[in-house]
Amino acid sequence: MSVNGKRWLLVAFIAFVLGCFATIVVTQLKKGDPSELPSALIGKPFPEFSLPNVQGDKTLTKADILGKPALVNVWGTWCISCRVEHPVLNKLAERGVVIYGINYKDVNADALKWLAEFHNPYALDIRDDEGSLGLNLGVYGAPETFFIDAKGIIRDKFVGVIDEQVWREKLAAKYQALVDEAQP
Amino acid sequence: MKRFVAAIVLGLSLTGVAHAAIDTYEFAKEGDRERFRELTKELRCPKCQNQDIADSNAPIAADLRKEIFRMLGEGKDNQQIIDFMVDRYGDFVRYKPALNGKTALLWFGPAGLLLGGFVVIAVIVRRRRGQRAETPSSLSAEERQRLDQLLDKPQE
């Protein structure tokens, strides 16, 4: 091979390596918050549970959340950003989005007060004092929101506050797809 | 001197904070204590992502320690416990991730880069050697004459 040929080979190789790095960096940046973990549970069935509701008059199981595509929102009164998210959930519930709440590692009285004060957007309120359901869901903070389909398969997960913009740009389409899928 | 002492005291107090995650667990078997230590060192806290769950004070890390303790009591082996965590939190929770399609880049990337570096060096070295060897003989007699001419009369 001529000297020139080798030089081009070298340049091409370096360009290729740099290109690989650039691709990795750009895809990572596009993903947003790097501390956000992909859920290991996407595509898997929602875990079985048997827990009381926050109101304390019923025991809820997985069967109660099946049948409709829904959001399952993990929250707690100790979670400051949940307070920011709450009005948005209220609005979504008003628009007919089915949301189930998991009150995660909370003081029951505080949770009841919160729901009375800020309105209750949840179709059902699961009370997970011990965090056992949260553990099976791989929850590592709050708020976290799972998207389940009518059969109770976890289809997506969003970590962090759902605000109007996030809902409009990212999540509304995902929820709508699940709704469309449920009504052929 | 006062400042120096203050700095040392402060530094010592900080190291105390860094190792403050202490629970009291009573193990049924002596071997379990060692396994508990190994497992909590190998698993990463999902919330405070640069700490293992032995080190972390985050509530989630305490929950996971409790869960590991429970599973040890049930007689689960290390692999079962690690699988339990990976099922819920993903490969991320392992400081030593399993080798699969998703983690192949992580495992082989550094070796690949090293290899790439060697290739680059080899190419550069060969090119330089080639140049040195070729330079004297690469000009024909005519060319050399013309070169001499040009060097003698740089401006026409």
Chai-1 contact restraints between the chains, C-beta under 6 A:
chainA,res_idxA,chainB,res_idxB,connection_type,confidence,min_distance_angstrom,max_distance_angstrom,comment,restraint_id
A,K6,B,R127,contact,1.0,0.0,6.0,A-B,restraint_1
A,L10,B,V123,contact,1.0,0.0,6.0,A-B,restraint_2
A,V17,B,G116,contact,1.0,0.0,6.0,A-B,restraint_3
A,S35,B,Q49,contact,1.0,0.0,6.0,A-B,restraint_4
A,L37,B,G90,contact,1.0,0.0,6.0,A-B,restraint_5
A,L37,B,F92,contact,1.0,0.0,6.0,A-B,restraint_6
A,A40,B,G90,contact,1.0,0.0,6.0,A-B,restraint_7
A,G131,B,D63,contact,1.0,0.0,6.0,A-B,restraint_8
A,G138,B,R88,contact,1.0,0.0,6.0,A-B,restraint_9
A,G138,B,Y89,contact,1.0,0.0,6.0,A-B,restraint_10
A,Y140,B,P46,contact,1.0,0.0,6.0,A-B,restraint_11
A,Y140,B,K47,contact,1.0,0.0,6.0,A-B,restraint_12
A,Y140,B,I60,contact,1.0,0.0,6.0,A-B,restraint_13
A,G141,B,K47,contact,1.0,0.0,6.0,A-B,restraint_14
